[in-house]
Amino acid sequence: MWLSAGVQRIGVAPDRPATKSGGVRLLLVVLLVLVLLPTWTDEEHMPRYAGTPEVRVRRLALDERDPARTRLGALDFLGSLQFRSGDRAFGGFSALAVSGRRFTLLSDGGLLFGFSMGPDLNPRNPWFGVLPRGPGRGWSKRERDSESLALGPDGRHAWVGFERDNAVWRYSGDFRRAEASRRPLQMRRWDANGGAEALVRLRDGSFLVFAESVRGDGGSPALRFDSDPTEPDARVAAFTLVPPAGYEATDAAELPDGRVVVLTRRLQRFPPLFTAKLMVVERAAIRAGARVEGREIATFAPPVLHDNLEGLAITREGGNTIVWIASDDNTSRWQRTLLLKFRLRAGA
């Protein structure tokens, strides 16, 4: 199956014909950019889609050795999709958000890929875009290290966590404009390559932000904002998340009963390079100064589907709680962009 129709570009202004004076201004702008443009000797280019990518989709079994297998811990497997494209910029998706039938994947280079999809697990109407603004000038990938994403319930706003800058930005729901940003004081000492990896907006309007890095005591710094973290008057409570030994938090989402699901991942030198664990945290445990531990409910390791799992979303389908998990392929050929669908078993 190919996704190639119904594509829209977002965050890009339409071209306008240049007048004579406009041409002079354009030349001056180009010269200024050439003066200010950083060299690329030690920085990775900001990835961009080459036109409109064609995306190929295929389904995978949970366990190729046992295609009939559907059970994984407290989860029931409902299906999976693998996305592939010839566009070199496609992939690297570190965050996932689902609102109704609208799916949004955000890469760690500020690129967006979305589509609509119902219970039939057939994606339709794909769209592609790029964050209009972010930390720095955006010339290099490290200035758009977007690792986490949360959507508002009314669809008017979206929040993005940037890892290297340890900042949270708020965008319009269609990602056409940036509205606000903030580098909270409590996040400024987080590791540059282990910062705001997970971000979740809770139904009461508060936000949780989890760092990726694990400190010597086995815990990762985390914050609870009582309101929009981009607003200076948001009150902050610091706590510590204790992931499974050797694992780091990569995303989080809220269950219908208020508990928080945290996706954690381990990277090791020898195969399997990536494994992941899903843990559930009691909401009451999240309070200022607490060391918060969770209960493991699923492990992603051979022979079941596993990869660099970094995106997590929770939806409802009928009376069922649906768990969506996405993988970041680091835009490499030997990894995969996966979207996994599970049902959380009743009483889990």
Order of alpha helices (4+ residues) and beta strands (2+ residues): beta-beta-alpha-beta-beta-beta-beta-beta-beta-beta-beta-beta-beta-beta-beta-beta-beta-beta-beta-beta-beta-beta-beta-beta-beta-beta
